[in-house]
Amino acid sequence: MQLYYAALPVFADERCIEAIINCLCNKLWNSYTIEKKHFLNKNASEYMYNDYSPEPTKQSIEVLEQRYNDESLLMEYVAHGDFESIDKLAHLNSSGIKPRLSDSIRDRKNFMIILNTLCRKAAQSAYVHPIHLDEISRKFAIRIESCTTIAQLETLENEITRKYCLLVQSYSLRKYSKPVQNIINYISFNLTDDLSLNTISAEFALNSSYVSSLFKRETGSTLTNFVNNKRIEHAIYLLNTTKLPIQDIAVQCGITDVNYFTKLFKKIKNMTPSQYREMIQ
């Protein structure tokens, strides 16, 4: 029963209630008077939220230890992009945590903000660049605040952990040395620049032969092939999310020759950009 009542929506602003009552009264009567009274049942004090913390019991200690242990496991799983293991965490859902506020929606949102932060820090430990972390964290923060029901927040809870795991799978640089991490980030954020071996080597004041051999050894790809794949990945993103002409997409991927762009795209994806666009449409 406690969980049921905690899940009921609460109006944070009484003007919302006044507007609803006024609308209803307008439908029912031509003239009416609304009188507001604030009262509190004297016997209801035991149900009010307060700062009093009861003495911990064996059961409450075990529950708390389990929750903190699950948080540690959650961060470890996110750091490795392991969503399947997160799915098996029975105590992850915040609905089982005792409410801290009388406003159930605000209370659940606070726990969701904590979850967003835990996942962001876990992904950061996997050497995901702050650019990616800030973007996903900001979007989830906005979505958390826009939720109006417990059901929406529960659905979003699952999406948050899944999206952070996918982020780690796509952008984690944990397995690379610091020079290669710097090079990969530089390529990702400067696709329209000159990304030749000599230019990148000069940017980080490194010997070009050293960069070439180190990059190939750690990534299994030549620098040129890696750059080309990154540019085509960005082209696919633009094809999926915009209606830009192929020529403009090529330019935004750092390739000014549309014929070469088409040839490169077909080599990597086995179809031309136009064919890909037709397929997704």
Residue pairs with C-beta under 8 A, 6 or more apart in sequence:
3 95
5 104
6 99
6 104
6 107
7 95
7 104
7 150
8 104
9 104
9 105
9 148
9 149
10 102
10 103
10 104
10 105
10 106
11 17
12 103
12 106
18 34
21 34
22 34
25 32
25 34
48 102
49 99
49 100
49 101
49 102
56 64
66 91
67 91
67 97
70 89
70 91
70 92
71 118
73 85
73 89
74 86
74 89
74 92
74 118
74 119
74 122
74 161
75 118
75 119
75 121
75 122
75 125
76 122
77 83
77 85
77 86
77 89
77 165
78 86
78 118
78 119
78 122
78 123
78 126
78 161
78 164
78 165
78 168
79 122
79 123
79 125
79 126
79 168
80 126
80 168
81 126
81 165
81 166
81 167
81 168
81 169
81 172
82 165
83 161
83 162
83 165
83 166
86 92
86 161
86 165
92 157
92 161
93 154
93 157
94 108
94 111
94 112
94 115
94 157
95 108
95 150
95 154
97 111
99 107
100 107
100 110
101 107
101 110
104 150
105 147
105 148
105 149
105 150
105 153
108 150
108 153
109 144
109 145
109 147
109 153
112 144
112 153
112 156
112 157
112 160
113 141
113 144
115 157
115 160
115 161
116 137
116 140
116 141
116 144
116 160
117 137
119 160
119 161
119 164
120 133
120 136
120 137
120 164
122 164
122 168
123 132
123 133
123 164
123 167
123 168
123 172
124 130
124 133
126 168
126 172
126 173
126 174
127 172
127 173
127 174
127 176
127 181
128 167
128 168
128 171
128 172
128 173
129 171
129 173
129 185
129 188
131 189
132 167
132 171
133 167
136 163
136 164
136 167
140 156
140 160
140 163
143 156
144 153
144 156
147 153
147 156
173 180
173 181
173 184
173 185
175 218
176 184
176 218
176 219
177 214
177 218
179 204
179 206
179 211
179 214
180 214
180 215
180 218
180 219
182 204
183 200
183 204
183 211
183 215
183 223
184 219
184 226
186 200
186 203
186 204
187 195
187 200
187 226
187 227
187 230
188 230
191 230
191 231
191 234
191 252
191 253
191 254
192 251
192 252
192 253
192 254
193 199
193 254
195 227
195 254
197 208
197 211
197 212
197 223
197 224
198 208
200 211
200 223
201 207
201 208
201 210
201 211
204 211
211 223
212 222
212 223
215 221
215 222
215 223
215 226
216 222
216 223
219 226
221 229
228 264
228 268
229 268
231 253
231 254
231 255
231 264
232 253
232 264
232 265
232 268
232 269
234 252
234 253
235 249
235 250
235 253
235 261
235 265
235 273
236 269
236 276
238 244
238 249
238 252
238 253
239 249
239 273
239 276
239 277
239 280
240 280
242 249
244 252
246 258
246 261
246 262
246 273
246 274
246 277
247 258
249 261
249 273
250 256
250 257
250 258
250 261
250 262
253 261
255 261
255 264
261 273
262 272
262 273
262 274
265 271
265 272
265 273
265 276
266 272
269 276
271 279
